[in-house]
Amino acid sequence: MSWTDTYEVVIGLEVHAQLATASKLFCGDSTAFGAEPNTHISPITMGHPGTLPKTNKKAVDYAIKMGLACACEIEKDNYFARKNYFYPDLPKGYQISQHTTPICKGGKVRIKTADGTYRFVQLNRIHLEEDAGKSIHDLDPTFTCIDLNRAGTPLIEIVTEPAIFSADEAWQYVTEIRKLVRWLGICDGNMEEGSLRCDANISLKLKGATTLGTRVEVKNLNSIRNVKKAIEFEIERLAAILDKGEKVQQQTRSFNASNDTTFAIRDKEEANDYRYFPDPDLAPFHLTDSFIQHIQSQLPVLPNAFTEKFISLGLSEYDAHQLCDEQATALYFESAIAHTQNYKAVANWILGPIKQYLHEHHISLQELTLDGIKLAELIALVDEGTINFSIASSKILPALITSNNLSALSIAESMNLLQVSDGNELSKWIEAVITKMPDKVAEYKKGKKGLIGLFVGEVKKLSGGK
């Protein structure tokens, strides 16, 4: 019997996103990734007595942006609190976070469910806090090494309600969060570098029960795959404990990516164990309506709005979602359809040949020199039958990208790639192929009709794709 016959899973996620500010949350130290250990530090990062932190305004801006994009209520009166908890890689001995006044309250994020419908995952809060440093255990056999470059980097913590009901939904949710922070330009979403990390709170309850089960938390999941795998493992582990009639222990666990299992690291603390109190060194800050409205006016069109618009143009849901994976792709599609009504062809070109070209040449769409007008002109030549798609994508597209001001038509003419519709010319190529392959012609006449593809391919080859 499967656990699904007996239990319901309830999941809450806490996603930590490092904000893409140039400096830390409470001082001017650089947040750049990859520097030599302990080079992006100062007396404030080191927690020296007598130092006074100052709040980074850009981090506040970015937190509000995320809150507005998620339809949160923005808290106007804010202050920071000290969270007293042993961080070996935070020299102060406490973390500066927000407690009773998270900068964003409530909110929602849309996900696609297993049956293909959409629903919103309700958020509890989004709050600002500082990141900890990094403990490194494998450089010295005796000692743990501490790198404080990351300590003090601004984070937003995006906390859901217990409103996710499967590992797949969790995967969908984290995918949407990563897309959104990248879209807004507030975080690079690079989970491998730790810019985006996820803690998963998981519990099982009997089907139909109104009381949640005892939860466990799996910390610091650093890929979307690991989020899904950790939750899947925990569901099976918790179900096995409950099936034996045993009690689930509330604890914090970590994920072993080498075998997709979790292991206990400590008993879970309650919120009152952190002994929050307002930080006396940081002034409270008030957000005015005009300040919030100014940030609202800077928000780009969000991915869901673009997706719905593209579907309304006749694109499939799949194509629309693919085009809206990144803001640059959606904007590029918009720039091209301003010059052609063949929307499907534009999508096919962007998701096919152009995407392949970017991958092969290790460049981003923002670095592509081919603008939407030239792409529309290339599509028009294919639609008119002036050139065929194969030649257009394999030969003209690369030349168009690397040329300065040449048009697709002039490139096709200079490379002698214009499609031939002259029946006499076609007949010559067909005759040449038939003459060269008498054995295949004989097989075709005996009924092996699949050989027609071979003949067509040889004629294309002989004509140079024309």
Secondary structure, DSSP 8 states (H G I E B T S, - for coil): --GGGTEEEEEEEEEEEE---SB-SSS--B--TT--TT-S--TTTTT-TT------HHHHHHHHHHHHHTT-EE-SEE--EEE----TT-TTSSEEE-SSS-SEES-EEEEE-TTS-EEEEEEEEEEEEE---EEE-SS-SS--EEE-SSTT-EEEEEEE-S-B-SHHHHHHHHHHHHHHHHHHTS----TTTTSEEEEEEEEEEETT-SS----EEEEEE-SHHHHHHHHHHHHHHHHHHHHTT-----EEEEEETTTTEEEEEEE---GGGG--EE-TTS--EE--HHHHHHHHHH----HHHHHHHHHHTT--HHHHHHHTSSHHHHHHHHHHHTS-S-HHHHHHHIIIIIHHHHHHHT--GGG----HHHHHHHHHHHHTTSS-HHHIIIIIHHHHHHSSS--HHHHHHHTT------HHHHHHHHHHHHHH-HHHHHHHHTT-GGGHHHHHHHHHHHHTT-
